[in-house]
């Protein structure tokens, strides 16, 4: 079997640069700028972000979720509160998020605290989703073992029939949004010779301190 030589894979980065003297004073606004540039570049899923949580024993877990809103206080994503990530956030609300846009040679890392948003806000977003997605949220008991896909599809068809005359479904009591309020954000821009630009924002006594980190 022929396998790639992973040790020799390298990519020189030279598209952009990042300087601590020219970034926005607030990291959320800097994130808005980079997200906008990722969207304008027509990247696939520019709002995809890796979410890291820890379980009761301190073991880490990661998965990819989708950013759905940027607020002045932080970023919002939606999920099943009874899922593995929901249970872990309930146990320890400290989380980490990571965006990776390879085409722009950029990353953003966010450390923060996850808080549930208001149920009414979650309802408004839930009922704005395609009806099939709403049914899917009711049909799936996320993260729980399931004997076969047949059971999942049966639940979906039953709910589809039950709500076939309804424009939208009610909000499941176990489903909603989290707002992650950052305490640290790092913006990474790839540069030549692995001398990457890393600019960190850290919240100290209510103010954002900006500093450059060694690559």
C-alpha positions in Angstrom: 0.0 0.0 0.0 1.3 3.4 -0.9 0.8 6.0 1.8 1.6 9.7 1.8 4.7 10.8 3.6 3.0 13.0 6.2 6.3 14.2 7.7 7.3 15.9 4.5 3.9 17.7 3.9 4.4 21.4 4.1 2.7 24.5 2.9 4.2 28.0 2.9 1.7 30.7 3.9 2.0 34.1 2.3 -1.5 35.4 1.6 -1.9 38.0 4.4 -0.3 39.5 7.4 -1.6 40.4 10.8 -0.3 43.1 13.1 -1.3 43.9 16.7 -1.2 47.6 15.9 -3.8 47.4 13.2 -6.4 45.0 14.5 -9.8 46.2 15.9 -9.7 47.1 19.6 -12.5 44.6 20.3 -12.0 40.9 19.3 -15.7 40.4 18.5 -15.5 43.1 15.8 -12.2 41.6 14.5 -14.1 38.2 14.3 -16.9 39.9 12.4 -14.4 41.2 9.9 -12.7 37.8 9.4 -16.0 36.0 9.2 -17.2 38.5 6.5 -14.0 37.9 4.5 -14.5 34.2 4.8 -18.1 34.5 3.5 -17.0 36.8 0.7 -14.4 34.3 -0.3 -17.2 31.7 -0.8 -15.6 29.2 1.4 -17.5 26.0 2.2 -19.2 26.3 5.6 -17.3 29.5 6.7 -19.3 29.4 10.0 -18.1 25.9 10.9 -16.2 25.8 14.2 -14.8 23.1 16.4 -16.3 23.1 19.9 -14.2 21.5 22.8 -15.8 20.5 26.1 -14.7 18.3 29.0 -16.6 15.5 30.8 -16.9 15.0 34.5 -13.5 13.3 34.7 -11.8 16.1 32.8 -11.6 14.2 29.5 -11.8 16.4 26.4 -14.3 16.0 23.6 -14.4 17.9 20.3 -17.0 18.2 17.5 -17.8 20.7 14.8 -20.9 22.9 15.2 -22.1 25.9 13.2 -21.9 29.5 14.3 -25.4 31.1 13.9 -25.0 34.6 15.3 -22.3 37.0 16.5 -23.4 39.3 19.3 -21.4 42.0 21.1 -21.2 39.7 24.1 -20.1 36.6 22.1 -21.1 33.9 19.6 -24.2 31.7 19.4 -24.7 28.1 18.4 -27.7 25.8 18.8 -27.9 22.1 19.9 -29.7 19.5 21.9 -29.2 20.3 25.6 -29.4 16.6 26.5 -26.6 15.7 24.0 -23.1 14.8 25.1 -21.9 18.3 24.6 -25.0 19.7 26.4 -24.4 17.5 29.4 -20.7 18.4 29.5 -21.5 22.2 29.2 -24.0 21.8 32.1 -21.2 20.2 34.2 -18.5 22.7 33.1 -19.5 25.7 31.0 -15.9 26.6 30.1 -15.5 25.8 26.4 -13.1 26.4 23.6 -14.0 27.2 19.9 -11.8 27.1 16.9 -12.4 28.4 13.3 -10.1 27.2 10.5 -10.1 28.8 7.1 -7.3 27.0 5.2 -8.0 28.9 2.0 -7.3 32.2 3.8 -4.5 30.6 5.9 -6.3 31.7 9.1 -7.5 30.4 12.4 -9.4 31.9 15.3 -9.4 30.4 18.8 -11.9 31.4 21.5 -11.9 30.5 25.2 -15.0 31.4 27.0 -18.1 30.5 29.1 -21.2 29.0 27.6 -24.6 30.2 28.8 -28.0 29.1 27.6 -29.9 31.8 25.8 -33.5 32.7 26.4 -36.1 30.1 25.3 -38.0 32.7 23.3 -34.9 33.5 21.3 -34.3 29.7 20.7 -37.9 29.3 19.6 -37.6 32.1 17.0 -34.5 30.5 15.5 -35.9 27.0 15.7 -39.0 27.9 13.9 -37.0 29.7 11.2 -35.3 26.5 10.2 -36.5 24.3 7.4 -39.4 22.2 8.6 -37.5 19.0 7.9 -34.8 20.2 10.4 -37.4 20.9 13.0 -38.8 17.4 12.6 -35.3 16.0 12.8 -34.6 17.7 16.1 -37.7 16.1 17.6 -37.0 12.7 16.0 -33.4 12.4 17.3 -32.4 11.8 20.9 -29.0 13.1 20.2 -26.0 11.1 21.5 -28.2 8.3 22.8 -27.5 4.8 21.4 -30.0 3.6 18.7 -30.5 0.1 17.4 -30.8 1.0 13.8 -31.5 3.9 11.4 -34.9 2.4 10.7 -36.1 3.5 14.1 -34.9 7.1 13.5 -36.6 7.2 10.1 -39.8 5.8 11.6 -39.9 8.5 14.2 -39.3 11.1 11.5 -42.2 9.8 9.3 -44.6 9.8 12.4 -43.7 13.4 13.2 -44.0 14.4 9.6 -47.5 13.0 9.5 -48.4 14.5 12.9 -47.4 18.0 11.8 -48.1 17.8 8.1 -50.7 20.7 8.3 -48.5 22.8 10.6 -46.2 25.5 9.3 -43.7 24.8 12.0 -43.2 22.6 15.1 -43.1 23.7 18.8 -39.7 24.2 20.3 -38.5 21.0 22.0 -37.9 21.5 25.7 -34.4 20.0 25.4 -33.2 22.2 22.4 -31.8 25.7 22.2 -28.9 28.0 21.9 -25.7 28.8 23.8 -24.0 32.1 23.9 -20.2 31.7 24.4 -18.8 34.8 26.1 -15.1 35.0 25.4 -12.4 35.6 28.0 -9.6 35.0 25.5 -9.5 35.2 21.7 -6.5 34.5 19.4 -6.2 35.3 15.7 -3.7 33.3 13.7 -2.5 34.3 10.3 -0.1 31.9 8.5 3.2 33.4 7.3 6.3 32.3 5.5 8.9 30.1 7.2 6.5 29.2 10.0 6.9 32.7 11.4 3.2 33.0 11.8 1.3 36.1 13.1 -0.5 35.4 16.4 -2.5 38.2 18.0 -4.2 37.5 21.3 -6.9 39.4 23.1 -7.3 38.6 26.8 -10.0 40.0 29.1 -8.4 41.6 32.2 -10.5 43.6 34.7 -13.1 44.3 32.1 -10.8 45.4 29.3 -9.3 43.6 26.4 -5.5 43.5 26.4 -3.9 42.9 22.9 -0.5 41.3 22.5 1.5 39.5 20.0 2.5 35.9 20.7 5.5 34.0 19.3 4.6 31.5 16.7 
